């Protein structure tokens, strides 16, 4: 009983590691990926509107508006797919984290609810970056293959 309690309290708990943690990380991956992917789809539906928003509405630092529009759209369409598959998940989570921060600081009229959304997404992405995608991922399969091969 002491061993179970110490493991549970310190994070070495089999039920958590084999069932709950992989499902939680998968849930984070699916939720955040859906949010960003849908935003990317919205951008490509009306490219002229997207370019206009990046030029006149968003205050993206350093990068010219047109390049920022292409980079943000590509990131929102490619990185979520990588995250869902669990393929190079940490770089994908980091890329979306940066995109999330830039979006939050570059939109001047963001509401309190909008900030809360960005905080939630950023937290989920930080967890995915710190802990990886979990066992339900291509990264886990590749890691096992490279370890044993």
GROMACS elastic network, one bead per residue, 0.5 to 0.9 nm:
[ bonds ]
;  ai    aj funct       b0    kb
    1     4     6  0.51450   500
    1     5     6  0.61900   500
    1     6     6  0.85796   500
    2     5     6  0.51186   500
    2     6     6  0.60090   500
    2     7     6  0.84269   500
    3     6     6  0.52051   500
    3     7     6  0.60310   500
    3     8     6  0.84460   500
    4     7     6  0.51290   500
    4     8     6  0.59654   500
    4     9     6  0.84876   500
    4    12     6  0.85990   500
    4    13     6  0.72997   500
    5     8     6  0.50020   500
    5     9     6  0.59756   500
    5    10     6  0.83966   500
    5    13     6  0.86983   500
    6     9     6  0.51430   500
    6    10     6  0.59452   500
    6    11     6  0.83115   500
    6    12     6  0.80295   500
    6    13     6  0.88094   500
    7    10     6  0.51579   500
    7    11     6  0.57109   500
    7    13     6  0.52483   500
    7    14     6  0.85602   500
    8    11     6  0.53920   500
    8    12     6  0.58835   500
    8    14     6  0.84904   500
    8    16     6  0.84056   500
    9    12     6  0.77815   500
    9    13     6  0.82027   500
   10    13     6  0.80712   500
   11    14     6  0.89915   500
   11    16     6  0.81480   500
   11    17     6  0.83152   500
   12    16     6  0.80759   500
   12    17     6  0.73657   500
   13    16     6  0.54541   500
   13    17     6  0.60660   500
   13    18     6  0.85486   500
   14    17     6  0.50200   500
   14    18     6  0.57998   500
   14    19     6  0.80730   500
   15    18     6  0.53926   500
   15    19     6  0.56461   500
   15    20     6  0.67945   500
   15    21     6  0.86472   500
   16    19     6  0.55913   500
   16    21     6  0.55597   500
   16    22     6  0.83798   500
   17    20     6  0.64578   500
   17    21     6  0.53906   500
   17    22     6  0.70907   500
   18    21     6  0.67656   500
   18    22     6  0.67103   500
   18    23     6  0.89201   500
   18   135     6  0.81850   500
   19    22     6  0.59084   500
   19    23     6  0.63886   500
   19    24     6  0.87304   500
   20    23     6  0.52932   500
   20    24     6  0.60111   500
   20    25     6  0.86030   500
   21    24     6  0.50811   500
   21    25     6  0.60856   500
   21    26     6  0.84534   500
   21   134     6  0.71748   500
   21   135     6  0.87248   500
   22    25     6  0.52224   500
   22    26     6  0.60426   500
   22    27     6  0.85128   500
   22   133     6  0.77157   500
   22   135     6  0.57127   500
   22   136     6  0.61845   500
   23    27     6  0.60184   500
   23    28     6  0.85991   500
   23   134     6  0.81697   500
   23   135     6  0.89039   500
   23   136     6  0.78442   500
   24    28     6  0.62415   500
   24    29     6  0.86431   500
   24   134     6  0.87706   500
   25    28     6  0.50542   500
   25    29     6  0.61748   500
   25    30     6  0.86533   500
   25   124     6  0.87138   500
   25   127     6  0.82531   500
   25   128     6  0.68348   500
   25   131     6  0.85123   500
   25   132     6  0.80846   500
   25   133     6  0.59781   500
   25   134     6  0.60576   500
   25   135     6  0.89276   500
   25   136     6  0.85630   500
   26    29     6  0.50027   500
   26    30     6  0.61244   500
   26    31     6  0.85270   500
   26    84     6  0.77413   500
   26    86     6  0.85455   500
   26   133     6  0.69432   500
   26   134     6  0.72558   500
   26   135     6  0.89282   500
   26   136     6  0.69385   500
   26   137     6  0.83343   500
   27    30     6  0.51927   500
   27    31     6  0.60210   500
   27    32     6  0.85016   500
   28    31     6  0.52678   500
   28    32     6  0.60403   500
   28    33     6  0.82266   500
   28   121     6  0.88235   500
   28   124     6  0.60500   500
   28   125     6  0.78271   500
   28   127     6  0.86781   500
   28   128     6  0.76229   500
   29    32     6  0.55685   500
   29    33     6  0.58653   500
   29    34     6  0.84610   500
   29    80     6  0.80297   500
   29    83     6  0.57987   500
   29    84     6  0.56947   500
   29    85     6  0.87842   500
   29    86     6  0.80431   500
   29    89     6  0.88928   500
   29    93     6  0.86902   500
   29   124     6  0.80938   500
   29   125     6  0.80920   500
   29   128     6  0.75534   500
   29   133     6  0.75073   500
   30    33     6  0.52050   500
   30    34     6  0.60800   500
   30    35     6  0.87619   500
   30    80     6  0.82876   500
   30    83     6  0.76218   500
   30    84     6  0.56856   500
   31    34     6  0.53158   500
   31    35     6  0.64990   500
   31    36     6  0.89938   500
   31   121     6  0.88105   500
   32    35     6  0.52047   500
   32    36     6  0.64041   500
   32    37     6  0.85125   500
   32    80     6  0.75409   500
   32    83     6  0.86337   500
   32    96     6  0.89613   500
   32   121     6  0.62664   500
   32   124     6  0.74246   500
   32   125     6  0.76055   500
   33    36     6  0.53714   500
   33    37     6  0.58405   500
   33    38     6  0.83890   500
   33    76     6  0.83547   500
   33    79     6  0.77770   500
   33    81     6  0.69799   500
   33    82     6  0.87387   500
   33    83     6  0.64935   500
   33    84     6  0.65097   500
   33    96     6  0.89535   500
   34    37     6  0.51558   500
   34    38     6  0.59659   500
   34    39     6  0.84903   500
   34    80     6  0.71214   500
   34    84     6  0.88207   500
   35    38     6  0.55111   500
   35    39     6  0.64280   500
   35    40     6  0.89198   500
   35    76     6  0.88856   500
   35    80     6  0.86609   500
   35   121     6  0.87559   500
   36    39     6  0.50538   500
   36    40     6  0.62960   500
   36    41     6  0.87551   500
   36    75     6  0.85551   500
   36    76     6  0.51552   500
   36    77     6  0.74103   500
   36    79     6  0.85750   500
   36    80     6  0.65917   500
   36    96     6  0.80362   500
   36   100     6  0.89706   500
   37    40     6  0.50149   500
   37    41     6  0.62636   500
   37    42     6  0.86694   500
   37    73     6  0.89512   500
   37    75     6  0.87850   500
   37    76     6  0.52214   500
   37    77     6  0.52084   500
   37    78     6  0.80322   500
   37    79     6  0.83274   500
   37    80     6  0.59681   500
   37    81     6  0.79020   500
   38    41     6  0.50140   500
   38    42     6  0.62245   500
   38    43     6  0.87007   500
   38    76     6  0.80036   500
   38    77     6  0.82266   500
   39    42     6  0.50863   500
   39    43     6  0.63688   500
   39    44     6  0.89878   500
   39    73     6  0.81109   500
   39    76     6  0.67651   500
   39    77     6  0.83692   500
   40    43     6  0.50733   500
   40    44     6  0.65138   500
   40    45     6  0.88110   500
   40    72     6  0.78265   500
   40    73     6  0.51234   500
   40    74     6  0.74425   500
   40    75     6  0.79445   500
   40    77     6  0.53853   500
   41    44     6  0.53316   500
   41    45     6  0.62966   500
   41    73     6  0.81347   500
   41    76     6  0.82052   500
   41    77     6  0.72690   500
   42    45     6  0.52701   500
   42    46     6  0.71605   500
   42    47     6  0.88713   500
   42    50     6  0.86766   500
   43    46     6  0.59883   500
   43    47     6  0.60610   500
   43    49     6  0.78665   500
   43    50     6  0.55789   500
   43    51     6  0.88544   500
   43    69     6  0.85986   500
   43    73     6  0.65651   500
   44    47     6  0.51647   500
   44    48     6  0.88816   500
   44    50     6  0.76237   500
   44    73     6  0.75116   500
   45    49     6  0.88773   500
   45    50     6  0.87938   500
   46    49     6  0.53948   500
   46    50     6  0.63404   500
   46    51     6  0.88316   500
   47    51     6  0.61557   500
   47    52     6  0.85150   500
   48    51     6  0.51474   500
   48    52     6  0.61623   500
   48    53     6  0.86507   500
   49    53     6  0.61134   500
   49    54     6  0.86338   500
   50    53     6  0.51182   500
   50    54     6  0.62613   500
   50    55     6  0.85656   500
   50    69     6  0.69258   500
   51    54     6  0.51925   500
   51    55     6  0.61087   500
   51    56     6  0.86217   500
   51    65     6  0.72581   500
   51    66     6  0.61753   500
   51    69     6  0.62926   500
   51    70     6  0.87743   500
   52    55     6  0.50379   500
   52    56     6  0.59442   500
   52    57     6  0.75544   500
   52    65     6  0.87037   500
   52    66     6  0.89178   500
   53    56     6  0.53793   500
   53    58     6  0.61189   500
   53    65     6  0.86930   500
   53    69     6  0.87403   500
   54    57     6  0.59041   500
   54    58     6  0.50386   500
   54    59     6  0.73667   500
   54    60     6  0.75170   500
   54    64     6  0.88299   500
   54    65     6  0.51240   500
   54    66     6  0.69497   500
   54    68     6  0.72374   500
   54    69     6  0.61256   500
   55    58     6  0.67644   500
   55    59     6  0.79818   500
   55    60     6  0.89314   500
   55    64     6  0.82706   500
   55    65     6  0.50885   500
   55    66     6  0.72198   500
   55    69     6  0.88145   500
   56    59     6  0.78054   500
   56    65     6  0.86071   500
   57   106     6  0.86315   500
   57   107     6  0.70466   500
   57   108     6  0.77613   500
   58    65     6  0.83489   500
   58   103     6  0.81494   500
   58   106     6  0.53080   500
   58   108     6  0.70609   500
   59    65     6  0.84134   500
   59   105     6  0.80406   500
   59   107     6  0.63453   500
   59   108     6  0.74197   500
   60    63     6  0.65929   500
   60    64     6  0.78806   500
   60    65     6  0.70821   500
   60    68     6  0.72090   500
   60   102     6  0.69607   500
   60   103     6  0.78430   500
   60   105     6  0.80502   500
   60   106     6  0.51099   500
   60   107     6  0.80988   500
   61    64     6  0.81854   500
   61   102     6  0.82003   500
   61   106     6  0.73943   500
   63    66     6  0.83686   500
   63    67     6  0.66026   500
   63    68     6  0.58722   500
   64    67     6  0.55354   500
   64    68     6  0.61129   500
   64    69     6  0.87108   500
   65    69     6  0.61012   500
   65    70     6  0.87385   500
   66    69     6  0.50959   500
   66    70     6  0.64073   500
   66    71     6  0.86722   500
   67    70     6  0.51697   500
   67    71     6  0.60860   500
   67    72     6  0.84968   500
   68    71     6  0.50767   500
   68    72     6  0.58992   500
   68    73     6  0.83589   500
   69    72     6  0.52768   500
   69    73     6  0.60236   500
   69    74     6  0.84517   500
   70    73     6  0.52679   500
   70    74     6  0.60139   500
   70    75     6  0.84463   500
   71    74     6  0.52047   500
   71    75     6  0.60003   500
   71    76     6  0.85074   500
   72    75     6  0.50798   500
   72    76     6  0.60450   500
   72    77     6  0.86318   500
   72    99     6  0.69423   500
   73    76     6  0.50672   500
   73    77     6  0.62155   500
   73    78     6  0.85592   500
   74    77     6  0.52150   500
   74    78     6  0.58943   500
   74    79     6  0.80038   500
   75    78     6  0.53466   500
   75    79     6  0.54047   500
   75    80     6  0.78656   500
   75    92     6  0.87618   500
   75    95     6  0.74040   500
   75    96     6  0.71792   500
   75    99     6  0.77393   500
   76    79     6  0.60561   500
   76    80     6  0.64334   500
   76    81     6  0.89265   500
   76    96     6  0.75550   500
   76    99     6  0.83796   500
   77    80     6  0.62667   500
   77    81     6  0.70193   500
   78    81     6  0.54950   500
   78    82     6  0.65746   500
   78    83     6  0.88887   500
   78    92     6  0.86297   500
   79    82     6  0.50864   500
   79    83     6  0.61735   500
   79    84     6  0.87366   500
   79    89     6  0.85316   500
   79    91     6  0.85948   500
   79    92     6  0.50937   500
   79    93     6  0.76127   500
   79    95     6  0.72581   500
   79    96     6  0.68863   500
   80    84     6  0.61192   500
   80    85     6  0.85780   500
   80    92     6  0.72551   500
   80    93     6  0.83917   500
   80    96     6  0.79712   500
   81    84     6  0.51755   500
   81    85     6  0.62564   500
   81    86     6  0.84155   500
   81    87     6  0.84729   500
   81    92     6  0.89353   500
   82    85     6  0.52512   500
   82    86     6  0.59118   500
   82    87     6  0.50387   500
   82    88     6  0.65824   500
   82    89     6  0.63560   500
   82    92     6  0.64250   500
   83    87     6  0.63299   500
   83    88     6  0.75072   500
   83    89     6  0.51903   500
   83    90     6  0.83010   500
   83    92     6  0.60826   500
   83    93     6  0.69378   500
   83   133     6  0.78514   500
   83   137     6  0.89415   500
   84    87     6  0.77875   500
   84    89     6  0.83750   500
   84   137     6  0.82406   500
   85    88     6  0.87816   500
   85    89     6  0.81216   500
   85   136     6  0.87403   500
   85   137     6  0.61121   500
   85   138     6  0.63366   500
   85   139     6  0.85540   500
   86    89     6  0.51551   500
   86    90     6  0.87579   500
   86   132     6  0.87216   500
   86   133     6  0.58196   500
   86   134     6  0.82129   500
   86   136     6  0.74396   500
   86   138     6  0.51479   500
   86   139     6  0.57286   500
   86   140     6  0.80788   500
   87    90     6  0.85003   500
   87    92     6  0.82378   500
   87   133     6  0.85256   500
   87   137     6  0.68479   500
   87   138     6  0.52776   500
   87   139     6  0.52844   500
   87   140     6  0.88386   500
   87   142     6  0.89855   500
   88    91     6  0.58105   500
   88    92     6  0.63038   500
   88    93     6  0.87445   500
   88   133     6  0.88910   500
   88   138     6  0.82137   500
   88   139     6  0.63290   500
   89    93     6  0.59107   500
   89    94     6  0.84379   500
   89   128     6  0.76217   500
   89   129     6  0.74585   500
   89   132     6  0.66336   500
   89   133     6  0.60119   500
   89   137     6  0.85968   500
   89   138     6  0.89130   500
   89   139     6  0.71593   500
   90    93     6  0.50611   500
   90    94     6  0.60803   500
   90    95     6  0.85249   500
   90   125     6  0.88740   500
   90   128     6  0.67210   500
   90   130     6  0.78099   500
   90   131     6  0.85708   500
   90   132     6  0.59436   500
   90   133     6  0.74291   500
   91    94     6  0.50340   500
   91    95     6  0.60549   500
   91    96     6  0.86013   500
   91   129     6  0.75842   500
   92    95     6  0.50818   500
   92    96     6  0.61964   500
   92    97     6  0.84622   500
   92   129     6  0.84233   500
   93    96     6  0.51794   500
   93    97     6  0.59728   500
   93    98     6  0.86596   500
   93   124     6  0.88791   500
   93   125     6  0.53044   500
   93   126     6  0.73061   500
   93   127     6  0.89119   500
   93   128     6  0.63445   500
   93   129     6  0.56332   500
   93   132     6  0.88985   500
   94    98     6  0.62531   500
   94    99     6  0.85719   500
   94   125     6  0.70810   500
   94   126     6  0.75487   500
   94   128     6  0.86538   500
   94   129     6  0.62925   500
   95    98     6  0.52613   500
   95    99     6  0.61948   500
   95   100     6  0.85607   500
   96   100     6  0.59094   500
   96   101     6  0.85552   500
   96   122     6  0.83467   500
   96   125     6  0.72792   500
   97   100     6  0.50194   500
   97   101     6  0.62805   500
   97   102     6  0.86820   500
   97   121     6  0.79194   500
   97   122     6  0.56971   500
   97   123     6  0.86910   500
   97   125     6  0.58982   500
   97   126     6  0.71528   500
   97   129     6  0.89685   500
   98   101     6  0.51355   500
   98   102     6  0.61678   500
   98   103     6  0.84987   500
   98   122     6  0.87356   500
   99   102     6  0.51710   500
   99   103     6  0.60441   500
   99   104     6  0.85781   500
  100   103     6  0.50967   500
  100   104     6  0.61415   500
  100   105     6  0.87327   500
  100   118     6  0.64895   500
  100   119     6  0.88235   500
  100   121     6  0.75895   500
  100   122     6  0.66678   500
  101   104     6  0.51030   500
  101   105     6  0.62587   500
  101   106     6  0.84632   500
  101   118     6  0.76224   500
  101   119     6  0.89481   500
  101   122     6  0.76283   500
  102   105     6  0.53077   500
  102   106     6  0.58260   500
  102   107     6  0.85275   500
  103   106     6  0.52858   500
  103   107     6  0.62158   500
  103   118     6  0.84996   500
  104   107     6  0.60430   500
  104   108     6  0.85191   500
  104   110     6  0.74562   500
  104   114     6  0.81873   500
  104   115     6  0.68475   500
  104   118     6  0.65809   500
  105   108     6  0.72903   500
  105   110     6  0.87576   500
  107   110     6  0.59911   500
  110   113     6  0.80897   500
  110   114     6  0.57714   500
  110   115     6  0.67044   500
  111   115     6  0.62979   500
  111   116     6  0.86387   500
  112   115     6  0.50890   500
  112   116     6  0.62512   500
  112   117     6  0.87091   500
  113   116     6  0.50165   500
  113   117     6  0.62719   500
  113   118     6  0.87479   500
  114   117     6  0.50738   500
  114   118     6  0.63386   500
  114   119     6  0.86616   500
  115   118     6  0.50814   500
  115   119     6  0.61572   500
  115   120     6  0.86252   500
  116   119     6  0.50017   500
  116   120     6  0.61552   500
  116   121     6  0.86276   500
  117   120     6  0.50897   500
  117   121     6  0.61689   500
  117   122     6  0.84345   500
  118   121     6  0.51165   500
  118   122     6  0.58693   500
  118   123     6  0.84039   500
  119   122     6  0.50362   500
  119   123     6  0.60173   500
  119   124     6  0.86042   500
  120   123     6  0.51711   500
  120   124     6  0.62805   500
  120   125     6  0.86321   500
  121   124     6  0.51516   500
  121   125     6  0.61110   500
  121   126     6  0.85165   500
  122   125     6  0.50565   500
  122   126     6  0.60018   500
  122   127     6  0.85804   500
  123   126     6  0.50172   500
  123   127     6  0.62152   500
  123   128     6  0.86463   500
  124   127     6  0.51369   500
  124   128     6  0.62721   500
  124   129     6  0.86455   500
  125   129     6  0.60717   500
  125   130     6  0.85261   500
  126   129     6  0.50220   500
  126   130     6  0.60439   500
  126   131     6  0.84931   500
  127   130     6  0.50947   500
  127   131     6  0.58841   500
  127   132     6  0.76656   500
  128   131     6  0.53540   500
  128   133     6  0.58802   500
  128   134     6  0.85135   500
  129   132     6  0.54457   500
  129   133     6  0.78956   500
  131   134     6  0.73470   500
  132   135     6  0.89533   500
  132   139     6  0.85967   500
  133   136     6  0.72525   500
  133   137     6  0.62940   500
  133   138     6  0.88530   500
  133   139     6  0.73674   500
  133   140     6  0.78980   500
  134   137     6  0.64245   500
  134   139     6  0.83280   500
  134   140     6  0.69792   500
  135   138     6  0.83901   500
  135   139     6  0.81006   500
  135   140     6  0.54438   500
  135   141     6  0.80144   500
  136   139     6  0.85071   500
  136   140     6  0.70772   500
  136   141     6  0.86266   500
  137   140     6  0.53890   500
  137   141     6  0.68054   500
  137   142     6  0.88977   500
  138   141     6  0.50818   500
  138   142     6  0.61639   500
  138   143     6  0.84643   500
  139   142     6  0.50761   500
  139   143     6  0.59275   500
  139   144     6  0.85448   500
  140   144     6  0.61311   500
  140   145     6  0.85404   500
  141   144     6  0.52392   500
  141   145     6  0.61942   500
  141   146     6  0.86745   500
  142   145     6  0.50317   500
  142   146     6  0.60819   500
  142   147     6  0.84813   500
  143   146     6  0.51944   500
  143   147     6  0.60414   500
  143   148     6  0.85822   500
  144   147     6  0.51075   500
  144   148     6  0.61232   500
  144   149     6  0.82365   500
  145   148     6  0.53271   500
  145   149     6  0.56144   500
  146   149     6  0.51046   500
